[in-house]
Amino acid sequence: MTKRQMILGMHLGNGYGSQTSAWRAPNVDPANYASFDAQVRYAQAAERGKFAFLFLPDFPGLEADVDHEAPSMTLEPMMTLAAIARATERIGLVATGSTSFNEPFNIARQFKALDVMSHGRAGWNAVTSSDPAAAANFGQTLASRPHRYQRAHETIQIAQALWGSWQQDAWIKDQKSGHFADPGKIQPINMQGEHVASRGPLPIPPSEQGQPVIFSAGGGGNGLELAGRYANGVIGATFTIDDARKQRQAYRDAARRAGRNPDEIKFFAGVMPAIGKSKRAALDRRVQLGELTAASRVAYLGSMLNLHLDAHQLDDPLTAQQLVAASPSPFDPRSPRALEVAREGWTIRDILAHGVIDYHPTPVGEASVTADHMQEWFEASACDGFWVSIDVNEDGVDTFVDEVVPLLQDRGIYHHDYDGTTLRDHLDAPAQYGLDPRLTDPTT
């Protein structure tokens, strides 16, 4: 029996890295926010590491404190992935696209064009948007949660139907007979939902994988139902093996309820490695990146530990009295890890450098520490793989590919090469063209 293999995606955001101050890191061009060449370079490095996909999240607006921080998203995800598609051959290309503020025809056209351009490597992370500032950018107010999810169902189903509006043998392109395509095999879809509609057909033929793969990143009951019905990949957020295992099982159960095979949906846990030649070196790298933000995070760290902390204690460890009084906040799942690190006697600056307030777990130390973390989670069935957020892309992507990937390969849990050419191949996702016939009611 073939040993189960871990699947990796790489978070590719703003051109600098996942840390808000990555734009100030040594050897980083501060103009990389507008450099598509830099994004292509990082994508090529990830492809060298046999990553299954790049993941570009998106927020339709400006949300960073640009006084000191770079925006966390790329200029425009589809334009970025189009540039990357022309300079890579195998790695999948996944971007977020809001179902709240896009018409399904536009979504279907953009992602299908990327899918054709990349020879079958596109994926759509279909999300609802819940930020009033984003709604305001489209001249709207935020709709209710049930409204947003109903619109999401309709948008995905219409997009998938548009993707299948050409039969797979419709494009003849016979120069001798003069037949370009068979119009009888290219049909309107005429779908009308409560919130969105489209006549079709789409002016785009099938790609090598037929149509883009659906991803999901939403939580809660509505998010589970959405992912269970349509997604082949879930971008997860979790901090412990037990929670990750529960989340993964919940998505698999949701797929089963939708009449699908649970193995069709892959759950990706996040990881934000801090890698150095030693643990001290890894921490020093994060301390340097947190130079301007550490002081402002002390109070929040205190709330995670149910303590009053201020920035004057930044370079001191917690006192004996504070350690006795400290307890993990039940309102932040990262709190137990923060308390665990504090009890090891690190200064508050070093506690923060452990990534205890980062969005995903942060293994700290040599490359083997990150490999150990990933192996433990994977072998505990907590995930099917990871989406890796590199702190500073300029050197961090190469470090991960050159130091962590070989360890995973040597341990027999990560492939040495791509087994196929499309994103659907990389995810072992079943073939699908147009609407999933198992979804019997196309309007719900």
C-alpha positions as CSV (number, residue, x, y, z in Angstrom):
1,M,0.0,0.0,0.0
2,T,1.3,3.5,-0.9
3,K,2.1,5.6,2.2
4,R,-0.2,8.6,2.6
5,Q,1.5,11.7,1.3
6,M,1.3,15.2,2.8
7,I,0.1,18.0,0.4
8,L,1.5,21.5,0.7
9,G,0.3,24.9,-0.3
10,M,2.1,28.2,0.1
11,H,0.5,31.4,1.3
12,L,1.6,34.1,-1.1
13,G,0.4,37.5,0.0
14,N,1.8,40.9,-0.5
15,G,5.3,40.2,-1.9
16,Y,7.1,40.4,1.4
17,G,6.0,37.6,3.7
18,S,3.5,36.9,6.4
19,Q,5.0,39.1,9.1
20,T,3.8,42.7,8.9
21,S,7.3,44.1,9.0
22,A,8.8,41.7,6.4
23,W,9.0,44.7,4.0
24,R,11.8,46.1,6.2
25,A,13.8,42.8,6.5
26,P,17.4,42.6,5.3
27,N,17.9,42.1,1.6
28,V,14.2,42.8,0.9
29,D,13.4,45.3,-1.8
30,P,10.8,47.6,-0.1
31,A,9.2,48.1,-3.5
32,N,8.2,44.4,-3.8
33,Y,4.6,45.2,-3.0
34,A,4.4,46.2,-6.7
35,S,6.8,43.7,-8.1
36,F,5.3,40.8,-10.0
37,D,8.8,39.6,-10.7
38,A,9.3,39.0,-7.0
39,Q,6.0,37.0,-6.8
40,V,7.1,34.9,-9.8
41,R,10.5,34.2,-8.1
42,Y,8.8,33.0,-4.9
43,A,6.4,30.9,-6.9
44,Q,9.2,29.3,-8.8
45,A,10.9,28.4,-5.6
46,A,7.8,26.9,-4.2
47,E,7.4,24.8,-7.4
48,R,11.0,23.6,-6.9
49,G,9.7,22.3,-3.5
50,K,6.9,20.5,-5.3
51,F,4.2,22.5,-3.6
52,A,0.7,21.6,-4.8
53,F,-0.6,25.1,-4.9
54,L,-0.1,28.8,-4.1
55,F,-2.8,30.4,-2.1
56,L,-3.5,34.1,-2.5
57,P,-6.1,35.4,0.0
58,D,-7.8,38.7,-0.9
59,F,-9.6,41.5,0.8
60,P,-11.3,44.0,-1.5
61,G,-9.9,47.2,0.1
62,L,-7.1,48.6,2.1
63,E,-7.0,47.3,5.7
64,A,-3.4,47.7,7.0
65,D,-2.0,50.4,9.2
66,V,0.2,51.7,6.4
67,D,2.1,54.0,8.7
68,H,4.4,51.1,9.5
69,E,2.9,48.0,7.8
70,A,2.5,46.9,4.2
71,P,-0.9,45.8,3.1
72,S,-1.2,42.0,3.6
73,M,-2.7,41.2,0.2
74,T,-1.3,41.3,-3.3
75,L,-2.2,44.2,-5.6
76,E,-4.8,42.0,-7.4
77,P,-4.8,38.2,-7.0
78,M,-5.9,37.2,-10.5
79,M,-3.4,39.5,-12.2
80,T,-0.7,38.1,-10.0
81,L,-1.6,34.5,-10.7
82,A,-1.7,35.2,-14.4
83,A,1.8,36.5,-14.3
84,I,2.9,33.5,-12.3
85,A,1.1,31.1,-14.6
86,R,3.3,32.2,-17.5
87,A,6.5,31.4,-15.5
88,T,5.6,28.1,-13.9
89,E,4.5,24.7,-15.1
90,R,3.0,22.6,-12.4
91,I,2.1,24.4,-9.2
92,G,-1.6,25.1,-8.6
93,L,-2.9,28.7,-8.5
94,V,-5.6,29.4,-5.9
95,A,-7.1,32.8,-5.2
96,T,-9.9,34.1,-3.0
97,G,-12.9,35.5,-4.8
98,S,-15.8,37.0,-2.9
99,T,-19.2,35.6,-3.6
100,S,-20.8,38.7,-2.0
101,F,-19.5,41.4,-4.4
102,N,-18.9,39.6,-7.7
103,E,-21.3,38.5,-10.3
104,P,-21.0,34.7,-11.0
105,F,-20.4,35.4,-14.7
106,N,-17.3,37.5,-13.9
107,I,-16.0,35.0,-11.4
108,A,-16.6,32.1,-13.8
109,R,-14.8,33.9,-16.7
110,Q,-11.8,35.1,-14.7
111,F,-11.1,31.7,-13.0
112,K,-11.8,29.7,-16.2
113,A,-9.5,31.9,-18.2
114,L,-6.7,31.4,-15.6
115,D,-7.4,27.7,-15.7
116,V,-7.0,27.6,-19.5
117,M,-3.9,29.9,-19.4
118,S,-2.2,27.6,-16.7
119,H,-3.2,24.4,-18.4
120,G,-5.5,23.3,-15.6
121,R,-4.0,24.6,-12.4
122,A,-6.6,27.1,-11.2
123,G,-8.6,27.0,-7.9
124,W,-11.2,29.4,-6.5
125,N,-11.4,30.0,-2.8
126,A,-15.1,30.9,-2.7
127,V,-15.8,33.0,0.4
128,T,-18.5,35.3,1.6
129,S,-17.3,38.8,2.8
130,S,-18.2,40.0,6.2
131,D,-16.5,43.4,6.5
132,P,-18.6,46.5,6.2
133,A,-15.6,48.4,4.8
134,A,-15.4,45.9,1.9
135,A,-19.1,46.3,1.3
136,A,-18.7,50.1,1.2
137,N,-16.2,49.8,-1.6
138,F,-19.0,48.4,-3.7
139,G,-21.5,51.0,-2.6
140,Q,-23.3,48.5,-0.5
141,T,-24.0,47.7,3.2
142,L,-23.3,44.3,4.6
143,A,-26.0,41.8,4.0
144,S,-27.2,39.4,6.7
145,R,-25.3,36.1,7.1
146,P,-28.1,33.9,5.7
147,H,-28.3,36.3,2.7
148,R,-24.6,36.1,2.1
149,Y,-24.5,32.3,2.2
150,Q,-27.5,31.9,0.0
151,R,-25.8,34.2,-2.5
152,A,-22.7,32.1,-2.2
153,H,-24.5,28.9,-3.0
154,E,-26.1,30.5,-6.0
155,T,-22.9,32.1,-7.2
156,I,-20.9,28.8,-7.0
157,Q,-23.6,26.8,-8.8
158,I,-24.0,29.3,-11.6
159,A,-20.2,29.5,-12.0
160,Q,-19.9,25.8,-12.2
161,A,-22.7,25.6,-14.7
162,L,-21.1,28.2,-16.8
163,W,-17.8,26.3,-16.7
164,G,-19.7,23.3,-18.1
165,S,-21.6,25.3,-20.8
166,W,-19.2,24.0,-23.5
167,Q,-19.4,20.2,-23.9
168,Q,-16.0,18.8,-23.6
169,D,-15.7,18.0,-27.3
170,A,-17.4,21.2,-28.5
171,W,-14.2,22.9,-29.6
172,I,-13.4,21.3,-33.0
173,K,-10.8,23.8,-34.4
174,D,-10.7,21.9,-37.7
175,Q,-8.9,24.2,-40.1
176,K,-9.5,21.9,-43.1
177,S,-13.3,21.8,-42.7
178,G,-13.5,25.3,-41.4
179,H,-15.4,24.3,-38.3
180,F,-14.2,26.2,-35.2
181,A,-16.6,24.8,-32.7
182,D,-19.9,22.9,-32.6
183,P,-22.6,25.5,-31.6
184,G,-25.0,22.6,-30.7
185,K,-22.6,21.7,-27.9
186,I,-22.3,25.2,-26.4
187,Q,-25.5,26.0,-24.7
188,P,-26.9,28.7,-22.4
189,I,-27.5,27.7,-18.8
190,N,-30.4,30.1,-18.0
191,M,-30.0,29.9,-14.2
192,Q,-32.0,32.2,-12.0
193,G,-31.5,32.3,-8.3
194,E,-32.9,34.6,-5.6
195,H,-29.9,36.9,-5.7
196,V,-27.9,36.2,-8.9
197,A,-28.5,34.9,-12.3
198,S,-26.8,34.2,-15.6
199,R,-27.9,33.2,-19.1
200,G,-24.6,31.9,-20.5
201,P,-22.8,30.3,-22.2
202,L,-19.3,31.3,-21.1
203,P,-17.0,32.0,-24.1
204,I,-14.3,29.7,-22.8
205,P,-13.6,26.0,-23.7
206,P,-12.6,23.3,-21.2
207,S,-9.1,23.3,-19.6
208,E,-6.9,20.3,-19.1
209,Q,-8.6,19.7,-15.7
210,G,-12.0,20.6,-17.1
211,Q,-12.7,23.4,-14.7
212,P,-11.2,25.1,-11.6
213,V,-11.2,23.4,-8.3
214,I,-13.3,24.9,-5.4
215,F,-11.7,25.8,-2.1
216,S,-13.3,27.1,1.0
217,A,-12.2,29.0,4.1
218,G,-15.4,29.6,6.0
219,G,-16.2,28.3,9.4
220,G,-19.4,27.7,11.3
221,G,-22.4,25.7,10.2
222,N,-22.9,27.7,7.0
223,G,-19.2,27.4,6.1
224,L,-19.2,23.7,6.7
225,E,-22.3,23.2,4.5
226,L,-20.7,25.2,1.7
227,A,-17.5,23.3,1.8
228,G,-19.2,20.0,2.2
229,R,-21.2,20.6,-1.0
230,Y,-18.5,22.1,-3.3
231,A,-15.0,22.2,-2.0
232,N,-12.0,19.9,-2.6
233,G,-9.7,22.0,-0.4
234,V,-10.3,23.8,2.9
235,I,-8.0,26.5,4.1
236,G,-8.1,25.9,7.9
237,A,-7.2,27.8,11.0
238,T,-6.5,25.8,14.1
239,F,-3.9,25.7,16.9
240,T,-4.0,22.2,18.3
241,I,-4.0,18.7,17.0
242,D,-7.2,17.8,18.8
243,D,-9.0,20.9,17.3
244,A,-7.6,20.3,13.8
245,R,-8.7,16.7,14.0
246,K,-12.2,17.8,14.9
247,Q,-12.4,20.4,12.2
248,R,-11.1,18.0,9.5
249,Q,-13.7,15.4,10.6
250,A,-16.5,18.0,10.5
251,Y,-15.7,18.9,6.9
252,R,-15.5,15.2,6.0
253,D,-18.9,14.7,7.6
254,A,-20.3,17.7,5.8
255,A,-19.1,16.2,2.5
256,R,-20.7,12.9,3.4
257,R,-24.0,14.6,4.1
258,A,-23.9,16.2,0.7
259,G,-23.6,12.8,-0.9
260,R,-19.9,13.0,-1.6
261,N,-16.9,10.8,-0.7
262,P,-15.2,12.4,2.4
263,D,-11.8,11.8,0.7
264,E,-12.8,14.3,-1.9
265,I,-12.2,17.2,0.6
266,K,-8.7,17.9,1.9
267,F,-8.1,19.9,5.0
268,F,-5.1,22.2,5.2
269,A,-3.8,23.4,8.6
270,G,-1.8,26.6,8.7
271,V,1.8,26.8,9.9
272,M,4.1,29.8,10.2
273,P,7.6,28.4,10.7
274,A,10.4,30.4,12.4
275,I,13.5,28.7,11.1
276,G,17.2,29.4,12.1
277,K,20.4,27.6,12.6
278,S,19.4,27.4,16.3
279,K,16.4,28.3,18.3
280,R,18.1,31.5,19.4
281,A,18.8,32.4,15.8
282,A,15.2,31.8,14.9
283,L,14.0,33.9,17.7
284,D,16.4,36.7,16.9
285,R,15.0,36.8,13.4
286,R,11.5,37.2,14.7
287,V,12.6,39.7,17.4
288,Q,14.1,41.8,14.6
289,L,10.9,41.6,12.6
290,G,8.9,42.6,15.6
291,E,11.0,45.6,16.5
292,L,8.2,48.1,15.9
293,T,5.3,46.0,16.9
294,A,6.4,44.1,20.0
295,A,5.6,46.9,22.5
296,S,2.1,47.3,21.1
297,R,1.4,43.6,21.6
298,V,2.3,43.3,25.3
299,A,-1.1,44.3,26.5
300,Y,-2.9,41.8,24.4
301,L,-0.5,39.1,25.5
302,G,-1.5,40.1,29.0
303,S,-5.1,39.5,28.2
304,M,-4.3,36.1,26.9
305,L,-2.7,35.2,30.3
306,N,-5.2,37.1,32.4
307,L,-2.5,39.4,33.6
308,H,-1.9,43.2,33.4
309,L,1.3,43.6,31.4
310,D,2.9,46.7,30.0
311,A,5.7,47.4,27.6
312,H,8.1,48.3,30.4
313,Q,8.5,44.6,31.1
314,L,9.2,43.8,27.4
315,D,12.8,42.6,28.0
316,D,12.1,40.8,31.3
317,P,10.4,37.4,31.9
318,L,7.2,37.1,33.9
319,T,7.9,37.4,37.6
320,A,7.3,34.4,39.9
321,Q,4.1,36.1,41.2
322,Q,2.9,36.7,37.6
323,L,3.5,33.1,36.7
324,V,1.5,31.9,39.7
325,A,-1.4,34.2,38.8
326,A,-1.3,33.5,35.1
327,S,-4.0,31.4,33.4
328,P,-4.9,30.9,29.8
329,S,-7.8,33.0,28.5
330,P,-10.7,30.9,27.3
331,F,-11.4,33.4,24.6
332,D,-8.2,32.9,22.6
333,P,-7.2,29.4,21.6
334,R,-3.6,30.5,21.4
335,S,-3.5,31.2,25.1
336,P,-2.4,27.8,26.4
337,R,0.7,27.9,24.1
338,A,1.5,31.5,25.3
339,L,1.4,30.3,28.9
340,E,3.5,27.3,28.1
341,V,6.2,29.5,26.6
342,A,6.1,32.0,29.4
343,R,6.7,29.3,32.0
344,E,9.9,28.4,30.1
345,G,11.3,31.7,31.4
346,W,11.6,33.7,28.2
347,T,11.4,37.4,28.2
348,I,8.1,38.9,27.0
349,R,9.9,40.0,23.8
350,D,11.0,36.4,23.2
351,I,7.5,35.0,24.1
352,L,6.1,37.2,21.3
353,A,8.9,36.0,19.0
354,H,7.6,32.5,19.5
355,G,4.6,33.6,17.4
356,V,2.1,33.1,20.2
357,I,-0.1,35.9,18.7
358,D,0.4,34.8,15.1
359,Y,-2.5,33.4,13.1
360,H,-1.2,29.8,13.0
361,P,1.2,27.6,15.0
362,T,4.8,28.6,14.9
363,P,7.5,25.9,15.2
364,V,10.7,27.7,16.3
365,G,14.2,26.5,15.7
366,E,16.1,24.4,13.2
367,A,14.3,23.1,10.1
368,S,13.8,19.8,11.8
369,V,11.5,21.4,14.4
370,T,9.2,22.5,11.6
371,A,9.4,19.1,10.0
372,D,8.6,17.4,13.4
373,H,5.6,19.7,13.9
374,M,4.2,18.9,10.4
375,Q,4.9,15.2,10.7
376,E,3.2,15.0,14.1
377,W,0.0,16.7,12.9
378,F,-0.1,14.8,9.7
379,E,0.4,11.4,11.2
380,A,-2.3,12.2,13.9
381,S,-4.8,12.7,11.0
382,A,-5.2,16.3,12.0
383,C,-4.8,17.5,8.4
384,D,-4.2,16.3,4.9
385,G,-1.4,18.9,4.5
386,F,-0.5,22.5,5.3
387,W,-0.7,25.9,3.9
388,V,2.7,27.4,4.8
389,S,3.1,31.1,5.6
390,I,6.7,32.2,5.3
391,D,7.8,35.1,7.5
392,V,10.0,36.7,4.9
393,N,9.6,35.4,1.4
394,E,12.9,36.7,0.0
395,D,15.0,34.1,1.8
396,G,12.3,32.1,3.7
397,V,10.8,30.3,0.8
398,D,14.2,28.9,-0.3
399,T,15.0,28.0,3.3
400,F,11.8,26.0,3.6
401,V,12.3,24.3,0.2
402,D,16.0,23.5,0.8
403,E,15.8,22.5,4.5
404,V,12.3,21.4,5.5
405,V,11.2,19.7,2.3
406,P,14.1,17.2,2.1
407,L,13.4,16.1,5.7
408,L,9.8,15.4,4.9
409,Q,10.8,13.5,1.8
410,D,13.4,11.5,3.7
411,R,10.7,10.6,6.2
412,G,8.5,9.2,3.4
413,I,5.6,11.6,4.0
414,Y,6.1,14.0,1.1
415,H,6.5,13.4,-2.6
416,H,9.7,13.9,-4.6
417,D,7.9,15.0,-7.7
418,Y,4.5,15.9,-9.1
419,D,2.4,12.9,-10.1
420,G,0.3,14.9,-12.5
421,T,0.0,18.2,-14.2
422,T,-3.2,19.8,-12.9
423,L,-4.3,21.1,-9.6
424,R,-7.0,18.4,-9.5
425,D,-4.2,15.8,-9.9
426,H,-2.2,17.3,-7.0
427,L,-5.2,17.2,-4.7
428,D,-6.4,13.7,-6.0
429,A,-9.7,15.4,-6.6
430,P,-12.2,13.6,-8.8
431,A,-13.1,14.8,-12.2
432,Q,-15.9,17.3,-12.4
433,Y,-17.3,19.2,-15.3
434,G,-20.1,21.6,-14.8
435,L,-22.4,21.2,-11.9
436,D,-21.9,18.2,-9.6
437,P,-24.8,15.9,-10.6
438,R,-25.1,14.8,-7.0
439,L,-26.4,18.3,-6.1
440,T,-29.8,17.5,-7.3
441,D,-31.4,20.9,-6.7
442,P,-29.4,23.6,-8.6
443,T,-31.3,26.5,-7.0
444,T,-30.6,25.7,-3.3
